Amino acid sequence: LAPAERLGPAPVYAAPSRAPDDDGRYIVQVGAYSQRDNAVRAQDRLADARINSRDSLYIVYTGPFTGAAAAERRRQEAISAGFSSAILVHDD
């Protein structure tokens, strides 16, 4: 067996450009549906939900929220309401 190669130092990665408690704009995406009826049913389950059609999908979301902390609180509420795959989306 050949001797092991010596590796250089581990790479250093930059920290994210936004802190989790920043004041940026966020939305909470609760679902993406190919059929409008399914999106409407999801929208009906959350009082402040909206639908945005993009390409062939119907995106159901809440917000916008100022700051990731406020959006995360709403995401947790959406998860509790049954939207287990709800995600935060930075809304530039």
N, C-alpha and C positions, 0 to 999 in steps of 0.2 A: 504494500500500500504506500501511496505517496503521502508525504507529510501534509497536514492540513494547511490550507492557505491562510495567511494572516489577513484579517479584514480590517478596514479602516474604521474610524469612529462612526458611531450610529448617526444617521441623518437627523438634523434638527428641523422640525416643522414649525411654521409660523402659527401663532395663536389665531383663532377666528377673528375677523375684523370687527365683529360686534359682540359685546358682552351679553350674556343671557338677560340682563336687566336693562338693556338699552331702551331708547325711546323711539325706535323705528316702528313702521307700520307692519302689522301682521294680520293674516286671516287664519281661520281654522277651517281646513277642508275636512268635511265629515264624510264625503263619499264622491265617487265618480261613476256615473251610470250610462249605459248605452241606450237605455230606453227612458224617455221623458217621464212616463208614468211612475217608474221606480224612483226617479229623482223627486217628483212631486210628493210621493209617499214619505220619503226621507225628510223633505222640507216641512211637511205637516207635523213631524215629530219634534221639531225644534222651533220655538216661537220666532226667533230672529234669523232663521236660515233663509238664504237666497239661492237662486239657481243661475248659473252662467253657462251658456253653451259654448263649447270650444271644440272645433273639428266635429267629430261624431260623438262627443261625450257631453253629458250634462253634469257639471260640477256643482255640488251642494256645499255651501260654506257659510260661516258666520263671520261677522266683523265688518270693517277693519277695527283693530285694536291698536292702541298706542302702547308699545312695549311688549316684550316677550312674556313678562310675568302675567300681565292681564290676559294675553292670548292663551297662555298655558292654563290659567284657571278655567277659561271657557272650554278648552280642549278636554280637561278633566271632567267637566260637566257633560260634555258630549259623549265621552267614554261611558260615564255612568248612565246615560240615556240609551246606551246600546250601540254606539258608534265606536267600536273598539279600534278601528284603524284611523281615527281622526289624527290629522297631522297639522303642525304649524307651518305656514308658508309665509316667507318674508315678502311683503307686498310693496316693491319699489315703484 
